[in-house]
Amino acid sequence: MAASGRSRRGALNSGVAMDETVAEYIRRTVLRIPRHEIMETLTKWDFLSKAQLQTINMHQIKEGISQEVVKLCEENSVSIKEAAILDMIYNHIYQNKRIWTVYQMTKVAGEETDSFNLADFKYKFKRSLRSALKNVTINFREYEDNAIWIRIAWGAQYSKPNQYKTTYVVYHSQTPYVFISVSSLRSNIPLLCQAMVHASSYHDIREMELRSRCLDSLKDIVFKRYSQTFQTYHPRPLQERNVAPEKVDPRIIQENKREKERIQRVNQEVFGDGHQPKLEFAQYKLETMFKGEPEMDILAKKEPFRCVVKFSSPHLLEALKSLAPAGMADAPLSPLLTCIPQKARNYFKIKERKGLLSASCLGP
């Protein structure tokens, strides 16, 4: 019934010209979708009827497919609201194309958590944001894991919202964590944070210095869903497993067998047995004093030495986990590297404190 209703509405309004900016936005969104997933994405969108979808010729170049989709949308008198929903579906499927930053909200000490009401949350969020900025479009979409996705397109006092530079927010109700991905308009983050705090009935919000392209891994870290259970390294015997004995050629001599077993034991203590959360980088900002021979000229300067050290990898924690077994590092690794999931951050500042080298990751 819903699909046929859309078709009838399109037939009645087929003479109404669609906004060119909306048409162009839909065309570009379709072009971003891989060809083999265009039909599935349009089906999830649920704006075009099944009959309309069947008319699309999928055996042509993507430009032709996008033009046919735009034509069908024009028949249904699509608005920027529906176009934004299509963009939300795309970004939910390809969420790893964005960089996500984790924020944590806090309440006043002793204050109880209120029951969550989605309608009330939406109303408060919109009212708070639009009281500070009129030209803004806000869209909400709920998903099965209790995640509320929010899409915000920002405008200015005399300009329409820019649909190509959107901010995405993912919020799990009844939790204090907010995942935010911005385009280039970081100046609007304070307004966004203020709206989140107001709508969710919290008192304050802070950035956690934890970022990644993998949204699910960020959730695993802050919701404590990863396998790493260490606090500090404490040697203990490995638990026996029911593993079939490996067939080894008797002519092969295993050198340093005890050392390899120790490294395996230490690695299991530090990283656990399961897969690590996926992070692409860890950054350390150093503000430390040089230490060495007094006659060195550089030591006469009282200013701390400042530099940034960045570790990058498609899967940084798994790469760190493999260093010791590969013989490329001593075991256990430095806590500055292994504390990333436990401390829920991958941006650190290392500086002098009371004459000793210290790191913010080792603090509370």
TIDRENTI-632091 format. One record per residue (C-alpha): x, y, z; residue number from 1. Coordinates in pm, 1 decimal. Example, Ala and Ser with C-alpha at 12.3 -4.5 7.8 and 13.67 -1.06 7.14 Angstrom:
<fikes>
FIKE,X,Y,Z,num
FIKE,1230.0,-450.0,780.0,1
FIKE,1367.0,-106.0,714.0,2
</fikes>
This chain:
<fikes>
FIKE,X,Y,Z,num
FIKE,0.0,0.0,0.0,1
FIKE,281.9,241.8,82.8,2
FIKE,454.7,183.2,-249.7,3
FIKE,136.9,225.6,-453.6,4
FIKE,61.9,541.9,-257.0,5
FIKE,396.7,685.5,-359.6,6
FIKE,330.1,597.9,-722.9,7
FIKE,-8.2,770.7,-721.6,8
FIKE,146.4,1074.6,-556.9,9
FIKE,413.1,1082.6,-827.3,10
FIKE,149.4,1062.1,-1099.6,11
FIKE,-38.0,1356.0,-951.6,12
FIKE,273.9,1570.3,-907.4,13
FIKE,470.3,1471.8,-1217.3,14
FIKE,428.7,1820.5,-1355.8,15
FIKE,606.3,1979.1,-1059.6,16
FIKE,974.7,2046.4,-1128.9,17
FIKE,1213.3,1906.2,-870.1,18
FIKE,1464.9,2137.0,-705.3,19
FIKE,1783.2,2115.1,-913.2,20
FIKE,2003.5,2108.1,-603.9,21
FIKE,1809.2,1808.3,-468.8,22
FIKE,1832.3,1629.6,-803.5,23
FIKE,2206.6,1688.5,-822.5,24
FIKE,2253.8,1571.1,-464.9,25
FIKE,2068.3,1243.6,-532.5,26
FIKE,2267.4,1192.1,-853.3,27
FIKE,2598.1,1234.0,-669.7,28
FIKE,2486.1,1007.3,-384.6,29
FIKE,2396.7,727.6,-627.1,30
FIKE,2733.2,765.6,-801.3,31
FIKE,2911.6,709.9,-468.8,32
FIKE,2743.9,371.2,-417.0,33
FIKE,2924.0,67.2,-566.2,34
FIKE,2730.5,-60.9,-868.3,35
FIKE,2654.6,-403.0,-716.9,36
FIKE,2492.6,-241.2,-410.3,37
FIKE,2287.9,35.5,-573.6,38
FIKE,1966.4,-167.1,-592.8,39
FIKE,1998.2,-292.0,-234.4,40
FIKE,2058.7,62.5,-108.3,41
FIKE,1761.9,202.7,-301.0,42
FIKE,1545.5,-77.1,-161.0,43
FIKE,1648.4,15.7,194.1,44
FIKE,1563.5,376.8,112.2,45
FIKE,1203.6,268.6,45.5,46
FIKE,1118.3,588.8,-141.3,47
FIKE,1075.9,432.9,-485.2,48
FIKE,820.6,157.0,-537.5,49
FIKE,922.7,-195.1,-641.5,50
FIKE,768.1,-132.4,-980.6,51
FIKE,977.7,181.5,-1024.2,52
FIKE,1295.7,3.4,-915.4,53
FIKE,1235.2,-270.9,-1171.0,54
FIKE,1239.7,-14.9,-1452.2,55
FIKE,1599.0,86.6,-1379.2,56
FIKE,1847.4,-53.0,-1629.0,57
FIKE,2136.0,-173.8,-1414.2,58
FIKE,2339.8,-286.3,-1720.2,59
FIKE,2465.9,59.7,-1808.3,60
FIKE,2723.3,304.6,-1680.6,61
FIKE,2658.8,446.9,-1333.4,62
FIKE,2592.0,792.7,-1474.1,63
FIKE,2298.4,650.3,-1668.2,64
FIKE,2171.7,466.7,-1359.0,65
FIKE,2191.0,785.1,-1152.1,66
FIKE,1996.4,981.3,-1414.7,67
FIKE,1719.1,719.1,-1415.9,68
FIKE,1698.5,732.0,-1035.6,69
FIKE,1672.1,1112.2,-1046.1,70
FIKE,1391.4,1090.1,-1301.5,71
FIKE,1196.5,846.2,-1083.1,72
FIKE,1251.4,1067.1,-779.4,73
FIKE,1115.0,1360.9,-974.0,74
FIKE,797.8,1161.6,-1043.1,75
FIKE,760.4,1114.2,-668.7,76
FIKE,835.4,1482.5,-591.0,77
FIKE,1135.3,1406.9,-372.7,78
FIKE,1244.3,1666.8,-117.6,79
FIKE,1575.5,1731.8,55.4,80
FIKE,1442.5,1538.9,356.1,81
FIKE,1414.2,1215.1,155.1,82
FIKE,1748.2,1284.5,-15.2,83
FIKE,1909.5,1322.8,328.1,84
FIKE,1770.6,983.7,434.7,85
FIKE,1937.6,824.0,130.3,86
FIKE,2265.0,985.5,236.9,87
FIKE,2218.0,850.5,590.2,88
FIKE,2168.1,497.8,458.5,89
FIKE,2484.6,529.9,250.9,90
FIKE,2688.1,658.1,546.9,91
FIKE,2555.0,383.0,774.1,92
FIKE,2665.9,118.4,524.3,93
FIKE,3002.1,284.8,453.0,94
FIKE,3064.0,435.3,796.2,95
FIKE,3435.3,352.3,772.3,96
FIKE,3478.6,625.0,511.3,97
FIKE,3444.8,885.2,787.0,98
FIKE,3667.8,961.1,1086.7,99
FIKE,3480.5,931.0,1416.0,100
FIKE,3567.4,1100.6,1743.4,101
FIKE,3432.4,980.5,2078.9,102
FIKE,3280.7,1222.6,2330.9,103
FIKE,3172.4,1137.8,2684.6,104
FIKE,2890.2,1313.7,2868.8,105
FIKE,2873.5,1342.3,3246.3,106
FIKE,2609.2,1416.6,3506.3,107
FIKE,2631.2,1602.9,3833.4,108
FIKE,2753.9,1376.1,4113.6,109
FIKE,2463.2,1181.8,4259.9,110
FIKE,2223.2,1269.2,3979.2,111
FIKE,2021.1,972.5,3852.9,112
FIKE,1982.4,880.2,3486.5,113
FIKE,1642.1,973.8,3346.0,114
FIKE,1438.4,732.3,3137.5,115
FIKE,1497.4,794.3,2767.8,116
FIKE,1216.8,922.4,2545.4,117
FIKE,1308.9,942.5,2176.6,118
FIKE,1041.9,1196.6,2080.3,119
FIKE,1146.9,1424.3,2364.7,120
FIKE,1514.3,1382.5,2268.0,121
FIKE,1446.9,1483.4,1906.2,122
FIKE,1241.5,1785.6,2009.4,123
FIKE,1501.3,1915.1,2256.3,124
FIKE,1789.2,1854.6,2014.6,125
FIKE,1622.9,2044.0,1729.8,126
FIKE,1510.3,2329.1,1954.7,127
FIKE,1855.7,2373.3,2104.7,128
FIKE,2036.4,2371.5,1769.8,129
FIKE,1787.7,2590.1,1584.4,130
FIKE,1777.0,2846.5,1863.1,131
FIKE,2142.7,2916.2,1784.9,132
FIKE,2139.9,2859.7,1408.7,133
FIKE,1829.4,2892.0,1191.9,134
FIKE,1957.0,2755.1,860.8,135
FIKE,2023.9,2393.8,952.6,136
FIKE,1866.0,2065.7,843.3,137
FIKE,1845.3,1783.3,1096.5,138
FIKE,1751.1,1422.6,1021.9,139
FIKE,1718.0,1125.9,1257.2,140
FIKE,1725.8,754.0,1185.1,141
FIKE,1704.9,466.5,1433.0,142
FIKE,1880.3,132.1,1402.5,143
FIKE,1831.9,-206.1,1564.7,144
FIKE,2123.8,-173.3,1808.5,145
FIKE,1953.9,119.9,1987.4,146
FIKE,2172.6,359.4,1792.5,147
FIKE,2027.5,694.2,1693.6,148
FIKE,2193.1,841.0,1385.0,149
FIKE,2170.0,1217.4,1340.6,150
FIKE,2263.2,1401.0,1020.5,151
FIKE,2320.7,1775.4,1033.0,152
FIKE,2375.0,2002.6,733.5,153
FIKE,2494.8,2345.9,840.9,154
FIKE,2405.1,2678.8,686.4,155
FIKE,2479.4,3040.2,770.4,156
FIKE,2261.7,3341.2,840.0,157
FIKE,2205.7,3413.6,471.1,158
FIKE,2290.7,3080.1,308.6,159
FIKE,2116.6,2745.5,281.1,160
FIKE,2257.6,2436.8,455.8,161
FIKE,2548.3,2277.3,270.8,162
FIKE,2437.1,1918.9,210.3,163
FIKE,2786.3,1815.8,101.2,164
FIKE,2958.9,1906.1,429.2,165
FIKE,2749.2,1726.0,685.6,166
FIKE,2813.0,1625.4,1043.9,167
FIKE,2706.3,1282.3,1166.7,168
FIKE,2628.6,1191.9,1526.8,169
FIKE,2571.4,839.1,1660.5,170
FIKE,2423.0,815.0,2007.7,171
FIKE,2328.3,504.3,2205.1,172
FIKE,2052.2,591.6,2447.0,173
FIKE,2115.1,522.7,2815.5,174
FIKE,2490.7,558.6,2761.1,175
FIKE,2708.3,866.8,2807.0,176
FIKE,2898.8,815.1,2479.8,177
FIKE,2854.1,1013.8,2159.3,178
FIKE,3034.6,941.1,1832.0,179
FIKE,3076.5,1244.3,1606.8,180
FIKE,3211.0,1270.5,1252.7,181
FIKE,3255.6,1617.8,1109.4,182
FIKE,3340.0,1733.1,759.0,183
FIKE,3517.9,2067.5,776.5,184
FIKE,3291.8,2284.7,991.4,185
FIKE,3450.9,2214.5,1330.2,186
FIKE,3346.3,2559.3,1451.0,187
FIKE,2993.2,2424.4,1498.2,188
FIKE,3101.6,2145.1,1733.7,189
FIKE,3032.9,2351.1,2051.0,190
FIKE,2673.5,2412.2,1934.7,191
FIKE,2632.7,2043.0,1859.1,192
FIKE,2772.7,1936.2,2197.5,193
FIKE,2545.4,2183.3,2374.2,194
FIKE,2242.7,2037.9,2192.3,195
FIKE,2346.0,1680.5,2282.9,196
FIKE,2387.5,1764.1,2651.8,197
FIKE,2052.4,1944.0,2661.9,198
FIKE,1859.0,1675.3,2473.5,199
FIKE,2000.6,1381.1,2672.3,200
FIKE,1971.9,1554.0,3013.5,201
FIKE,2341.7,1547.8,3094.4,202
FIKE,2549.6,1821.6,3256.6,203
FIKE,2871.4,1835.7,3054.4,204
FIKE,3055.3,1674.6,2761.8,205
FIKE,3422.8,1625.5,2678.1,206
FIKE,3626.8,1485.8,2392.3,207
FIKE,3795.7,1155.1,2481.0,208
FIKE,4098.0,1180.3,2246.4,209
FIKE,3986.8,856.5,2078.3,210
FIKE,3939.5,853.1,1700.8,211
FIKE,3914.3,596.5,1425.1,212
FIKE,3743.0,518.8,1097.7,213
FIKE,3602.8,198.3,1245.0,214
FIKE,3294.7,303.7,1440.9,215
FIKE,3227.2,-49.1,1565.7,216
FIKE,3577.1,-73.5,1716.1,217
FIKE,3529.5,256.2,1898.9,218
FIKE,3208.6,113.9,2044.1,219
FIKE,3392.0,-205.1,2142.7,220
FIKE,3647.9,2.3,2333.1,221
FIKE,3416.7,236.6,2523.6,222
FIKE,3157.1,-35.5,2589.1,223
FIKE,3433.6,-276.9,2700.6,224
FIKE,3347.9,-539.9,2440.7,225
FIKE,3705.2,-631.4,2343.4,226
FIKE,3907.0,-928.1,2476.5,227
FIKE,4192.3,-735.0,2639.4,228
FIKE,4165.8,-777.4,3016.6,229
FIKE,4505.1,-662.1,3138.5,230
FIKE,4581.0,-384.9,3383.8,231
FIKE,4954.0,-439.5,3415.7,232
FIKE,5160.1,-736.2,3314.4,233
FIKE,5157.3,-1020.6,3569.4,234
FIKE,5319.2,-1346.9,3450.0,235
FIKE,5106.9,-1653.2,3491.9,236
FIKE,5093.9,-1998.7,3329.6,237
FIKE,4910.0,-2033.6,3002.9,238
FIKE,4583.5,-2223.2,3021.2,239
FIKE,4594.1,-2552.3,2842.7,240
FIKE,4392.1,-2582.7,2525.1,241
FIKE,4259.0,-2884.2,2344.2,242
FIKE,4469.8,-2840.5,2033.0,243
FIKE,4582.6,-3126.5,1813.5,244
FIKE,4960.5,-3178.6,1837.7,245
FIKE,5147.7,-3019.6,1550.3,246
FIKE,5341.9,-3255.4,1325.8,247
FIKE,5703.1,-3143.4,1338.5,248
FIKE,5986.7,-3280.8,1129.3,249
FIKE,6227.9,-3442.8,1381.8,250
FIKE,6521.0,-3306.3,1182.8,251
FIKE,6411.3,-2947.2,1260.5,252
FIKE,6564.2,-2801.4,1575.4,253
FIKE,6359.3,-2529.3,1744.4,254
FIKE,6597.3,-2270.0,1878.3,255
FIKE,6503.7,-2050.8,2174.4,256
FIKE,6191.6,-2255.4,2242.9,257
FIKE,6154.8,-2129.9,2598.6,258
FIKE,6192.7,-1768.0,2488.4,259
FIKE,5924.2,-1811.7,2222.2,260
FIKE,5690.9,-1965.0,2479.8,261
FIKE,5757.0,-1672.5,2713.1,262
FIKE,5676.6,-1422.4,2437.4,263
FIKE,5356.5,-1608.9,2358.7,264
FIKE,5258.1,-1606.0,2725.1,265
FIKE,5333.6,-1235.2,2762.5,266
FIKE,5143.6,-1148.7,2444.7,267
FIKE,4838.6,-1336.2,2568.3,268
FIKE,4861.7,-1157.2,2902.9,269
FIKE,4875.8,-816.4,2736.9,270
FIKE,4651.1,-851.8,2432.8,271
FIKE,4422.7,-1142.7,2517.3,272
FIKE,4312.5,-1416.4,2277.7,273
FIKE,4058.4,-1241.3,2056.8,274
FIKE,4082.0,-986.2,1780.6,275
FIKE,4185.5,-634.0,1873.2,276
FIKE,3968.9,-325.7,1807.9,277
FIKE,4059.2,-168.0,1475.8,278
FIKE,4242.3,163.4,1506.0,279
FIKE,4448.6,317.5,1228.1,280
FIKE,4683.7,537.1,1428.1,281
FIKE,4813.9,646.1,1766.4,282
FIKE,4972.9,984.8,1822.3,283
FIKE,5210.6,1090.9,2099.6,284
FIKE,5293.4,1456.2,2157.4,285
FIKE,5620.5,1490.9,2345.8,286
FIKE,5709.1,1787.7,2565.9,287
FIKE,6016.1,1654.6,2748.6,288
FIKE,6362.2,1778.1,2843.1,289
FIKE,6679.3,1644.7,2683.2,290
FIKE,6886.8,1417.8,2906.2,291
FIKE,7253.8,1351.5,2846.7,292
FIKE,7601.7,1494.7,2897.4,293
FIKE,7598.6,1840.5,3065.1,294
FIKE,7847.5,1984.7,2816.4,295
FIKE,7603.0,1943.5,2527.7,296
FIKE,7482.1,2286.6,2414.0,297
FIKE,7127.7,2169.8,2361.7,298
FIKE,7093.1,2084.2,2732.0,299
FIKE,7152.3,2446.9,2830.0,300
FIKE,6807.6,2535.5,2699.6,301
FIKE,6535.0,2514.1,2959.3,302
FIKE,6257.7,2486.0,2703.8,303
FIKE,6119.5,2131.1,2660.8,304
FIKE,6178.5,1947.5,2337.0,305
FIKE,5853.4,1924.6,2141.6,306
FIKE,5772.2,1674.7,1871.0,307
FIKE,5493.0,1445.9,1756.0,308
FIKE,5535.8,1070.7,1705.3,309
FIKE,5263.6,894.8,1510.3,310
FIKE,5219.1,519.6,1456.6,311
FIKE,5002.5,427.1,1158.6,312
FIKE,4874.6,96.5,1027.7,313
FIKE,4555.4,-36.6,867.4,314
FIKE,4511.6,-230.1,1195.5,315
FIKE,4747.1,-78.2,1451.2,316
FIKE,4670.5,-294.4,1757.1,317
FIKE,4702.8,-620.6,1563.4,318
FIKE,5030.7,-488.7,1419.7,319
FIKE,5159.4,-411.4,1770.4,320
FIKE,5047.0,-755.0,1886.8,321
FIKE,5257.5,-918.8,1613.7,322
FIKE,5581.3,-729.2,1685.6,323
FIKE,5720.3,-945.3,1969.7,324
FIKE,5637.6,-1286.5,1812.4,325
FIKE,5805.7,-1165.3,1493.3,326
FIKE,6120.3,-1073.6,1686.0,327
FIKE,6087.3,-703.6,1603.4,328
FIKE,6036.8,-584.9,1963.3,329
FIKE,6091.9,-700.5,2317.9,330
FIKE,5803.6,-844.8,2517.2,331
FIKE,5612.4,-697.7,2685.1,332
FIKE,5573.2,-379.7,2480.6,333
FIKE,5574.8,-41.6,2648.2,334
FIKE,5252.6,43.4,2836.2,335
FIKE,5241.1,359.0,2624.6,336
FIKE,5151.0,132.8,2332.5,337
FIKE,4946.6,-137.5,2503.5,338
FIKE,4728.9,93.3,2715.6,339
FIKE,4536.5,229.2,2414.5,340
FIKE,4217.7,18.2,2445.5,341
FIKE,4215.5,14.6,2824.5,342
FIKE,4257.0,392.3,2851.3,343
FIKE,4018.7,445.7,2557.7,344
FIKE,4238.2,693.9,2375.5,345
FIKE,4489.2,704.3,2092.0,346
FIKE,4605.1,1065.3,2135.2,347
FIKE,4857.2,1120.6,2415.8,348
FIKE,5071.3,1399.0,2559.2,349
FIKE,5395.8,1300.3,2728.0,350
FIKE,5561.8,1564.5,2944.7,351
FIKE,5788.7,1617.3,3243.9,352
FIKE,5638.3,1579.1,3590.1,353
FIKE,5837.4,1607.8,3911.6,354
FIKE,6157.7,1536.2,3727.7,355
FIKE,6033.3,1209.5,3580.8,356
FIKE,5897.0,1123.0,3239.7,357
FIKE,5523.7,1072.7,3255.3,358
FIKE,5239.0,1025.4,3012.4,359
FIKE,4880.4,1138.8,3028.1,360
FIKE,4774.5,788.8,2933.0,361
FIKE,4899.8,659.6,3264.5,362
FIKE,4686.5,901.1,3462.4,363
FIKE,4319.4,863.7,3558.0,364
</fikes>
